[in-house]
Structures are given as C-alpha cells and as structure tokens.
Amino acid sequence: MATVSKSYHEEKIDPVVDYCSRLTVRQHPLQKELQDYTLKNVPSAFMLGAPEVLTVGSNFIHLISGKKVLDIGTFTGASALAWALAVGEEGM
C-alpha cells in the first residue's frame, strides 16, 4: 500500500520530501499561518494540501500567466489562498 508524505508531517518526513521542500517551497506568511492554524485546530487536518503541491499549482498559474482561477471543494482555503496569491491583484 502506498503512503503519502507531506512536508508538514514533521515526525515521519521522508528525507527526499524534506530535501525537495526545503529547496523549492516558499510559503507566504498567510499561507504558513493558515497551515499552522489548520494543523493545530481542525479535525481531519490531514486533508490540508501539502505546501509542495500548492507551490507546483502556483507555478503552473505563473507559467500560463493565469488570471482566472476556480477552486472547488476547499477545506480551509489553503489552495484558494495559494491561487489568489499566484494570480495577484489583477486576477479573479
């Protein structure tokens, strides 16, 4: 059975995930605050999107110069926040 390793699982982080996330993930302070709050206070916090996944999504938005984003099924809004930051003030 496959397992999923996310960079915010500090107690059992995969060394490869740790290495890659340390080099590539740059969270906005609001993203870090939302992640920390969710992990501390929300049941089923494991459903939170991994910072490395949100970074890849944001990179895709930048790559295509995306200005319109539709985020369906948000949990605590981590992905919606990441996409909003990626499209900037002129995005929707």
Phi and psi restraints in degrees (range 20) as a CNS / XPLOR table:
assign (resid 1 and name C) (resid 2 and name N)
       (resid 2 and name CA) (resid 2 and name C) 1.0 -76.2 20.0 2
assign (resid 2 and name N) (resid 2 and name CA)
       (resid 2 and name C) (resid 3 and name N) 1.0 149.9 20.0 2
assign (resid 2 and name C) (resid 3 and name N)
       (resid 3 and name CA) (resid 3 and name C) 1.0 -118.0 20.0 2
assign (resid 3 and name N) (resid 3 and name CA)
       (resid 3 and name C) (resid 4 and name N) 1.0 156.6 20.0 2
assign (resid 3 and name C) (resid 4 and name N)
       (resid 4 and name CA) (resid 4 and name C) 1.0 -111.7 20.0 2
assign (resid 4 and name N) (resid 4 and name CA)
       (resid 4 and name C) (resid 5 and name N) 1.0 127.5 20.0 2
assign (resid 4 and name C) (resid 5 and name N)
       (resid 5 and name CA) (resid 5 and name C) 1.0 -113.3 20.0 2
assign (resid 5 and name N) (resid 5 and name CA)
       (resid 5 and name C) (resid 6 and name N) 1.0 126.5 20.0 2
assign (resid 5 and name C) (resid 6 and name N)
       (resid 6 and name CA) (resid 6 and name C) 1.0 -116.5 20.0 2
assign (resid 6 and name N) (resid 6 and name CA)
       (resid 6 and name C) (resid 7 and name N) 1.0 148.6 20.0 2
assign (resid 6 and name C) (resid 7 and name N)
       (resid 7 and name CA) (resid 7 and name C) 1.0 -65.1 20.0 2
assign (resid 7 and name N) (resid 7 and name CA)
       (resid 7 and name C) (resid 8 and name N) 1.0 -18.9 20.0 2
assign (resid 7 and name C) (resid 8 and name N)
       (resid 8 and name CA) (resid 8 and name C) 1.0 -86.8 20.0 2
assign (resid 8 and name N) (resid 8 and name CA)
       (resid 8 and name C) (resid 9 and name N) 1.0 0.2 20.0 2
assign (resid 8 and name C) (resid 9 and name N)
       (resid 9 and name CA) (resid 9 and name C) 1.0 -85.0 20.0 2
assign (resid 9 and name N) (resid 9 and name CA)
       (resid 9 and name C) (resid 10 and name N) 1.0 79.9 20.0 2
assign (resid 9 and name C) (resid 10 and name N)
       (resid 10 and name CA) (resid 10 and name C) 1.0 -65.9 20.0 2
assign (resid 10 and name N) (resid 10 and name CA)
       (resid 10 and name C) (resid 11 and name N) 1.0 -31.5 20.0 2
assign (resid 10 and name C) (resid 11 and name N)
       (resid 11 and name CA) (resid 11 and name C) 1.0 -73.5 20.0 2
assign (resid 11 and name N) (resid 11 and name CA)
       (resid 11 and name C) (resid 12 and name N) 1.0 -28.8 20.0 2
assign (resid 11 and name C) (resid 12 and name N)
       (resid 12 and name CA) (resid 12 and name C) 1.0 -134.5 20.0 2
assign (resid 12 and name N) (resid 12 and name CA)
       (resid 12 and name C) (resid 13 and name N) 1.0 45.5 20.0 2
assign (resid 12 and name C) (resid 13 and name N)
       (resid 13 and name CA) (resid 13 and name C) 1.0 -75.8 20.0 2
assign (resid 13 and name N) (resid 13 and name CA)
       (resid 13 and name C) (resid 14 and name N) 1.0 135.7 20.0 2
assign (resid 13 and name C) (resid 14 and name N)
       (resid 14 and name CA) (resid 14 and name C) 1.0 -66.6 20.0 2
assign (resid 14 and name N) (resid 14 and name CA)
       (resid 14 and name C) (resid 15 and name N) 1.0 133.4 20.0 2
assign (resid 14 and name C) (resid 15 and name N)
       (resid 15 and name CA) (resid 15 and name C) 1.0 -59.2 20.0 2
assign (resid 15 and name N) (resid 15 and name CA)
       (resid 15 and name C) (resid 16 and name N) 1.0 -32.8 20.0 2
assign (resid 15 and name C) (resid 16 and name N)
       (resid 16 and name CA) (resid 16 and name C) 1.0 -69.8 20.0 2
assign (resid 16 and name N) (resid 16 and name CA)
       (resid 16 and name C) (resid 17 and name N) 1.0 -44.1 20.0 2
assign (resid 16 and name C) (resid 17 and name N)
       (resid 17 and name CA) (resid 17 and name C) 1.0 -62.2 20.0 2
assign (resid 17 and name N) (resid 17 and name CA)
       (resid 17 and name C) (resid 18 and name N) 1.0 -42.5 20.0 2
assign (resid 17 and name C) (resid 18 and name N)
       (resid 18 and name CA) (resid 18 and name C) 1.0 -59.7 20.0 2
assign (resid 18 and name N) (resid 18 and name CA)
       (resid 18 and name C) (resid 19 and name N) 1.0 -48.7 20.0 2
assign (resid 18 and name C) (resid 19 and name N)
       (resid 19 and name CA) (resid 19 and name C) 1.0 -60.3 20.0 2
assign (resid 19 and name N) (resid 19 and name CA)
       (resid 19 and name C) (resid 20 and name N) 1.0 -50.7 20.0 2
assign (resid 19 and name C) (resid 20 and name N)
       (resid 20 and name CA) (resid 20 and name C) 1.0 -63.8 20.0 2
assign (resid 20 and name N) (resid 20 and name CA)
       (resid 20 and name C) (resid 21 and name N) 1.0 -42.9 20.0 2
assign (resid 20 and name C) (resid 21 and name N)
       (resid 21 and name CA) (resid 21 and name C) 1.0 -69.9 20.0 2
assign (resid 21 and name N) (resid 21 and name CA)
       (resid 21 and name C) (resid 22 and name N) 1.0 -35.0 20.0 2
assign (resid 21 and name C) (resid 22 and name N)
       (resid 22 and name CA) (resid 22 and name C) 1.0 -63.9 20.0 2
assign (resid 22 and name N) (resid 22 and name CA)
       (resid 22 and name C) (resid 23 and name N) 1.0 -32.1 20.0 2
assign (resid 22 and name C) (resid 23 and name N)
       (resid 23 and name CA) (resid 23 and name C) 1.0 -87.7 20.0 2
assign (resid 23 and name N) (resid 23 and name CA)
       (resid 23 and name C) (resid 24 and name N) 1.0 -22.3 20.0 2
assign (resid 23 and name C) (resid 24 and name N)
       (resid 24 and name CA) (resid 24 and name C) 1.0 -118.9 20.0 2
assign (resid 24 and name N) (resid 24 and name CA)
       (resid 24 and name C) (resid 25 and name N) 1.0 -27.0 20.0 2
assign (resid 24 and name C) (resid 25 and name N)
       (resid 25 and name CA) (resid 25 and name C) 1.0 -88.1 20.0 2
assign (resid 25 and name N) (resid 25 and name CA)
       (resid 25 and name C) (resid 26 and name N) 1.0 123.0 20.0 2
assign (resid 25 and name C) (resid 26 and name N)
       (resid 26 and name CA) (resid 26 and name C) 1.0 -126.1 20.0 2
assign (resid 26 and name N) (resid 26 and name CA)
       (resid 26 and name C) (resid 27 and name N) 1.0 99.3 20.0 2
assign (resid 26 and name C) (resid 27 and name N)
       (resid 27 and name CA) (resid 27 and name C) 1.0 -85.0 20.0 2
assign (resid 27 and name N) (resid 27 and name CA)
       (resid 27 and name C) (resid 28 and name N) 1.0 138.2 20.0 2
assign (resid 27 and name C) (resid 28 and name N)
       (resid 28 and name CA) (resid 28 and name C) 1.0 -66.1 20.0 2
assign (resid 28 and name N) (resid 28 and name CA)
       (resid 28 and name C) (resid 29 and name N) 1.0 149.1 20.0 2
assign (resid 28 and name C) (resid 29 and name N)
       (resid 29 and name CA) (resid 29 and name C) 1.0 -54.5 20.0 2
assign (resid 29 and name N) (resid 29 and name CA)
       (resid 29 and name C) (resid 30 and name N) 1.0 -35.7 20.0 2
assign (resid 29 and name C) (resid 30 and name N)
       (resid 30 and name CA) (resid 30 and name C) 1.0 -66.2 20.0 2
assign (resid 30 and name N) (resid 30 and name CA)
       (resid 30 and name C) (resid 31 and name N) 1.0 -37.5 20.0 2
assign (resid 30 and name C) (resid 31 and name N)
       (resid 31 and name CA) (resid 31 and name C) 1.0 -64.3 20.0 2
assign (resid 31 and name N) (resid 31 and name CA)
       (resid 31 and name C) (resid 32 and name N) 1.0 -43.8 20.0 2
assign (resid 31 and name C) (resid 32 and name N)
       (resid 32 and name CA) (resid 32 and name C) 1.0 -63.7 20.0 2
assign (resid 32 and name N) (resid 32 and name CA)
       (resid 32 and name C) (resid 33 and name N) 1.0 -41.6 20.0 2
assign (resid 32 and name C) (resid 33 and name N)
       (resid 33 and name CA) (resid 33 and name C) 1.0 -63.2 20.0 2
assign (resid 33 and name N) (resid 33 and name CA)
       (resid 33 and name C) (resid 34 and name N) 1.0 -44.9 20.0 2
assign (resid 33 and name C) (resid 34 and name N)
       (resid 34 and name CA) (resid 34 and name C) 1.0 -64.4 20.0 2
assign (resid 34 and name N) (resid 34 and name CA)
       (resid 34 and name C) (resid 35 and name N) 1.0 -42.4 20.0 2
assign (resid 34 and name C) (resid 35 and name N)
       (resid 35 and name CA) (resid 35 and name C) 1.0 -60.9 20.0 2
assign (resid 35 and name N) (resid 35 and name CA)
       (resid 35 and name C) (resid 36 and name N) 1.0 -49.3 20.0 2
assign (resid 35 and name C) (resid 36 and name N)
       (resid 36 and name CA) (resid 36 and name C) 1.0 -61.7 20.0 2
assign (resid 36 and name N) (resid 36 and name CA)
       (resid 36 and name C) (resid 37 and name N) 1.0 -42.9 20.0 2
assign (resid 36 and name C) (resid 37 and name N)
       (resid 37 and name CA) (resid 37 and name C) 1.0 -62.6 20.0 2
assign (resid 37 and name N) (resid 37 and name CA)
       (resid 37 and name C) (resid 38 and name N) 1.0 -46.2 20.0 2
assign (resid 37 and name C) (resid 38 and name N)
       (resid 38 and name CA) (resid 38 and name C) 1.0 -61.9 20.0 2
assign (resid 38 and name N) (resid 38 and name CA)
       (resid 38 and name C) (resid 39 and name N) 1.0 -46.9 20.0 2
assign (resid 38 and name C) (resid 39 and name N)
       (resid 39 and name CA) (resid 39 and name C) 1.0 -63.6 20.0 2
assign (resid 39 and name N) (resid 39 and name CA)
       (resid 39 and name C) (resid 40 and name N) 1.0 -31.2 20.0 2
assign (resid 39 and name C) (resid 40 and name N)
       (resid 40 and name CA) (resid 40 and name C) 1.0 -85.6 20.0 2
assign (resid 40 and name N) (resid 40 and name CA)
       (resid 40 and name C) (resid 41 and name N) 1.0 -34.8 20.0 2
assign (resid 40 and name C) (resid 41 and name N)
       (resid 41 and name CA) (resid 41 and name C) 1.0 -118.6 20.0 2
assign (resid 41 and name N) (resid 41 and name CA)
       (resid 41 and name C) (resid 42 and name N) 1.0 -11.7 20.0 2
assign (resid 41 and name C) (resid 42 and name N)
       (resid 42 and name CA) (resid 42 and name C) 1.0 -108.7 20.0 2
assign (resid 42 and name N) (resid 42 and name CA)
       (resid 42 and name C) (resid 43 and name N) 1.0 126.0 20.0 2
assign (resid 42 and name C) (resid 43 and name N)
       (resid 43 and name CA) (resid 43 and name C) 1.0 -61.6 20.0 2
assign (resid 43 and name N) (resid 43 and name CA)
       (resid 43 and name C) (resid 44 and name N) 1.0 150.8 20.0 2
assign (resid 43 and name C) (resid 44 and name N)
       (resid 44 and name CA) (resid 44 and name C) 1.0 61.8 20.0 2
assign (resid 44 and name N) (resid 44 and name CA)
       (resid 44 and name C) (resid 45 and name N) 1.0 35.4 20.0 2
assign (resid 44 and name C) (resid 45 and name N)
       (resid 45 and name CA) (resid 45 and name C) 1.0 -62.0 20.0 2
assign (resid 45 and name N) (resid 45 and name CA)
       (resid 45 and name C) (resid 46 and name N) 1.0 -16.9 20.0 2
assign (resid 45 and name C) (resid 46 and name N)
       (resid 46 and name CA) (resid 46 and name C) 1.0 -62.0 20.0 2
assign (resid 46 and name N) (resid 46 and name CA)
       (resid 46 and name C) (resid 47 and name N) 1.0 -16.7 20.0 2
assign (resid 46 and name C) (resid 47 and name N)
       (resid 47 and name CA) (resid 47 and name C) 1.0 -77.4 20.0 2
assign (resid 47 and name N) (resid 47 and name CA)
       (resid 47 and name C) (resid 48 and name N) 1.0 -9.4 20.0 2
assign (resid 47 and name C) (resid 48 and name N)
       (resid 48 and name CA) (resid 48 and name C) 1.0 -62.5 20.0 2
assign (resid 48 and name N) (resid 48 and name CA)
       (resid 48 and name C) (resid 49 and name N) 1.0 135.0 20.0 2
assign (resid 48 and name C) (resid 49 and name N)
       (resid 49 and name CA) (resid 49 and name C) 1.0 -63.5 20.0 2
assign (resid 49 and name N) (resid 49 and name CA)
       (resid 49 and name C) (resid 50 and name N) 1.0 137.4 20.0 2
assign (resid 49 and name C) (resid 50 and name N)
       (resid 50 and name CA) (resid 50 and name C) 1.0 -68.8 20.0 2
assign (resid 50 and name N) (resid 50 and name CA)
       (resid 50 and name C) (resid 51 and name N) 1.0 141.4 20.0 2
assign (resid 50 and name C) (resid 51 and name N)
       (resid 51 and name CA) (resid 51 and name C) 1.0 -55.4 20.0 2
assign (resid 51 and name N) (resid 51 and name CA)
       (resid 51 and name C) (resid 52 and name N) 1.0 -35.6 20.0 2
assign (resid 51 and name C) (resid 52 and name N)
       (resid 52 and name CA) (resid 52 and name C) 1.0 -68.0 20.0 2
assign (resid 52 and name N) (resid 52 and name CA)
       (resid 52 and name C) (resid 53 and name N) 1.0 -32.7 20.0 2
assign (resid 52 and name C) (resid 53 and name N)
       (resid 53 and name CA) (resid 53 and name C) 1.0 -71.0 20.0 2
assign (resid 53 and name N) (resid 53 and name CA)
       (resid 53 and name C) (resid 54 and name N) 1.0 -42.3 20.0 2
assign (resid 53 and name C) (resid 54 and name N)
       (resid 54 and name CA) (resid 54 and name C) 1.0 -64.2 20.0 2
assign (resid 54 and name N) (resid 54 and name CA)
       (resid 54 and name C) (resid 55 and name N) 1.0 -35.1 20.0 2
assign (resid 54 and name C) (resid 55 and name N)
       (resid 55 and name CA) (resid 55 and name C) 1.0 -65.2 20.0 2
assign (resid 55 and name N) (resid 55 and name CA)
       (resid 55 and name C) (resid 56 and name N) 1.0 -43.0 20.0 2
assign (resid 55 and name C) (resid 56 and name N)
       (resid 56 and name CA) (resid 56 and name C) 1.0 -62.1 20.0 2
assign (resid 56 and name N) (resid 56 and name CA)
       (resid 56 and name C) (resid 57 and name N) 1.0 -45.5 20.0 2
assign (resid 56 and name C) (resid 57 and name N)
       (resid 57 and name CA) (resid 57 and name C) 1.0 -59.7 20.0 2
assign (resid 57 and name N) (resid 57 and name CA)
       (resid 57 and name C) (resid 58 and name N) 1.0 -43.5 20.0 2
assign (resid 57 and name C) (resid 58 and name N)
       (resid 58 and name CA) (resid 58 and name C) 1.0 -62.7 20.0 2
assign (resid 58 and name N) (resid 58 and name CA)
       (resid 58 and name C) (resid 59 and name N) 1.0 -39.5 20.0 2
assign (resid 58 and name C) (resid 59 and name N)
       (resid 59 and name CA) (resid 59 and name C) 1.0 -63.4 20.0 2
assign (resid 59 and name N) (resid 59 and name CA)
       (resid 59 and name C) (resid 60 and name N) 1.0 -39.7 20.0 2
assign (resid 59 and name C) (resid 60 and name N)
       (resid 60 and name CA) (resid 60 and name C) 1.0 -62.8 20.0 2
assign (resid 60 and name N) (resid 60 and name CA)
       (resid 60 and name C) (resid 61 and name N) 1.0 -41.6 20.0 2
assign (resid 60 and name C) (resid 61 and name N)
       (resid 61 and name CA) (resid 61 and name C) 1.0 -61.1 20.0 2
assign (resid 61 and name N) (resid 61 and name CA)
       (resid 61 and name C) (resid 62 and name N) 1.0 -44.8 20.0 2
assign (resid 61 and name C) (resid 62 and name N)
       (resid 62 and name CA) (resid 62 and name C) 1.0 -63.6 20.0 2
assign (resid 62 and name N) (resid 62 and name CA)
       (resid 62 and name C) (resid 63 and name N) 1.0 -40.5 20.0 2
assign (resid 62 and name C) (resid 63 and name N)
       (resid 63 and name CA) (resid 63 and name C) 1.0 -59.8 20.0 2
assign (resid 63 and name N) (resid 63 and name CA)
       (resid 63 and name C) (resid 64 and name N) 1.0 -40.2 20.0 2
assign (resid 63 and name C) (resid 64 and name N)
       (resid 64 and name CA) (resid 64 and name C) 1.0 -96.4 20.0 2
assign (resid 64 and name N) (resid 64 and name CA)
       (resid 64 and name C) (resid 65 and name N) 1.0 6.3 20.0 2
assign (resid 64 and name C) (resid 65 and name N)
       (resid 65 and name CA) (resid 65 and name C) 1.0 53.8 20.0 2
assign (resid 65 and name N) (resid 65 and name CA)
       (resid 65 and name C) (resid 66 and name N) 1.0 43.2 20.0 2
assign (resid 65 and name C) (resid 66 and name N)
       (resid 66 and name CA) (resid 66 and name C) 1.0 -64.5 20.0 2
assign (resid 66 and name N) (resid 66 and name CA)
       (resid 66 and name C) (resid 67 and name N) 1.0 139.4 20.0 2
assign (resid 66 and name C) (resid 67 and name N)
       (resid 67 and name CA) (resid 67 and name C) 1.0 -125.1 20.0 2
assign (resid 67 and name N) (resid 67 and name CA)
       (resid 67 and name C) (resid 68 and name N) 1.0 -9.6 20.0 2
assign (resid 67 and name C) (resid 68 and name N)
       (resid 68 and name CA) (resid 68 and name C) 1.0 -126.1 20.0 2
assign (resid 68 and name N) (resid 68 and name CA)
       (resid 68 and name C) (resid 69 and name N) 1.0 129.1 20.0 2
assign (resid 68 and name C) (resid 69 and name N)
       (resid 69 and name CA) (resid 69 and name C) 1.0 -135.5 20.0 2
assign (resid 69 and name N) (resid 69 and name CA)
       (resid 69 and name C) (resid 70 and name N) 1.0 137.4 20.0 2
assign (resid 69 and name C) (resid 70 and name N)
       (resid 70 and name CA) (resid 70 and name C) 1.0 -121.7 20.0 2
assign (resid 70 and name N) (resid 70 and name CA)
       (resid 70 and name C) (resid 71 and name N) 1.0 116.6 20.0 2
assign (resid 70 and name C) (resid 71 and name N)
       (resid 71 and name CA) (resid 71 and name C) 1.0 -110.8 20.0 2
assign (resid 71 and name N) (resid 71 and name CA)
       (resid 71 and name C) (resid 72 and name N) 1.0 111.6 20.0 2
assign (resid 71 and name C) (resid 72 and name N)
       (resid 72 and name CA) (resid 72 and name C) 1.0 -105.7 20.0 2
assign (resid 72 and name N) (resid 72 and name CA)
       (resid 72 and name C) (resid 73 and name N) 1.0 135.2 20.0 2
assign (resid 72 and name C) (resid 73 and name N)
       (resid 73 and name CA) (resid 73 and name C) 1.0 82.0 20.0 2
assign (resid 73 and name N) (resid 73 and name CA)
       (resid 73 and name C) (resid 74 and name N) 1.0 39.4 20.0 2
assign (resid 73 and name C) (resid 74 and name N)
       (resid 74 and name CA) (resid 74 and name C) 1.0 -68.1 20.0 2
assign (resid 74 and name N) (resid 74 and name CA)
       (resid 74 and name C) (resid 75 and name N) 1.0 146.9 20.0 2
assign (resid 74 and name C) (resid 75 and name N)
       (resid 75 and name CA) (resid 75 and name C) 1.0 -91.9 20.0 2
assign (resid 75 and name N) (resid 75 and name CA)
       (resid 75 and name C) (resid 76 and name N) 1.0 -74.3 20.0 2
assign (resid 75 and name C) (resid 76 and name N)
       (resid 76 and name CA) (resid 76 and name C) 1.0 -115.8 20.0 2
assign (resid 76 and name N) (resid 76 and name CA)
       (resid 76 and name C) (resid 77 and name N) 1.0 8.9 20.0 2
assign (resid 76 and name C) (resid 77 and name N)
       (resid 77 and name CA) (resid 77 and name C) 1.0 91.7 20.0 2
assign (resid 77 and name N) (resid 77 and name CA)
       (resid 77 and name C) (resid 78 and name N) 1.0 12.1 20.0 2
assign (resid 77 and name C) (resid 78 and name N)
       (resid 78 and name CA) (resid 78 and name C) 1.0 -63.0 20.0 2
assign (resid 78 and name N) (resid 78 and name CA)
       (resid 78 and name C) (resid 79 and name N) 1.0 -43.3 20.0 2
assign (resid 78 and name C) (resid 79 and name N)
       (resid 79 and name CA) (resid 79 and name C) 1.0 -72.0 20.0 2
assign (resid 79 and name N) (resid 79 and name CA)
       (resid 79 and name C) (resid 80 and name N) 1.0 -39.3 20.0 2
assign (resid 79 and name C) (resid 80 and name N)
       (resid 80 and name CA) (resid 80 and name C) 1.0 -60.3 20.0 2
assign (resid 80 and name N) (resid 80 and name CA)
       (resid 80 and name C) (resid 81 and name N) 1.0 -40.2 20.0 2
assign (resid 80 and name C) (resid 81 and name N)
       (resid 81 and name CA) (resid 81 and name C) 1.0 -64.9 20.0 2
assign (resid 81 and name N) (resid 81 and name CA)
       (resid 81 and name C) (resid 82 and name N) 1.0 -43.8 20.0 2
assign (resid 81 and name C) (resid 82 and name N)
       (resid 82 and name CA) (resid 82 and name C) 1.0 -61.4 20.0 2
assign (resid 82 and name N) (resid 82 and name CA)
       (resid 82 and name C) (resid 83 and name N) 1.0 -43.0 20.0 2
assign (resid 82 and name C) (resid 83 and name N)
       (resid 83 and name CA) (resid 83 and name C) 1.0 -69.7 20.0 2
assign (resid 83 and name N) (resid 83 and name CA)
       (resid 83 and name C) (resid 84 and name N) 1.0 -39.2 20.0 2
assign (resid 83 and name C) (resid 84 and name N)
       (resid 84 and name CA) (resid 84 and name C) 1.0 -62.0 20.0 2
assign (resid 84 and name N) (resid 84 and name CA)
       (resid 84 and name C) (resid 85 and name N) 1.0 -41.5 20.0 2
assign (resid 84 and name C) (resid 85 and name N)
       (resid 85 and name CA) (resid 85 and name C) 1.0 -66.3 20.0 2
assign (resid 85 and name N) (resid 85 and name CA)
       (resid 85 and name C) (resid 86 and name N) 1.0 -34.0 20.0 2
assign (resid 85 and name C) (resid 86 and name N)
       (resid 86 and name CA) (resid 86 and name C) 1.0 -70.7 20.0 2
assign (resid 86 and name N) (resid 86 and name CA)
       (resid 86 and name C) (resid 87 and name N) 1.0 -39.0 20.0 2
assign (resid 86 and name C) (resid 87 and name N)
       (resid 87 and name CA) (resid 87 and name C) 1.0 -81.3 20.0 2
assign (resid 87 and name N) (resid 87 and name CA)
       (resid 87 and name C) (resid 88 and name N) 1.0 -20.1 20.0 2
assign (resid 87 and name C) (resid 88 and name N)
       (resid 88 and name CA) (resid 88 and name C) 1.0 76.3 20.0 2
assign (resid 88 and name N) (resid 88 and name CA)
       (resid 88 and name C) (resid 89 and name N) 1.0 -171.1 20.0 2
assign (resid 88 and name C) (resid 89 and name N)
       (resid 89 and name CA) (resid 89 and name C) 1.0 -67.6 20.0 2
assign (resid 89 and name N) (resid 89 and name CA)
       (resid 89 and name C) (resid 90 and name N) 1.0 -27.3 20.0 2
assign (resid 89 and name C) (resid 90 and name N)
       (resid 90 and name CA) (resid 90 and name C) 1.0 -85.8 20.0 2
assign (resid 90 and name N) (resid 90 and name CA)
       (resid 90 and name C) (resid 91 and name N) 1.0 -2.9 20.0 2
assign (resid 90 and name C) (resid 91 and name N)
       (resid 91 and name CA) (resid 91 and name C) 1.0 -86.0 20.0 2
assign (resid 91 and name N) (resid 91 and name CA)
       (resid 91 and name C) (resid 92 and name N) 1.0 173.4 20.0 2
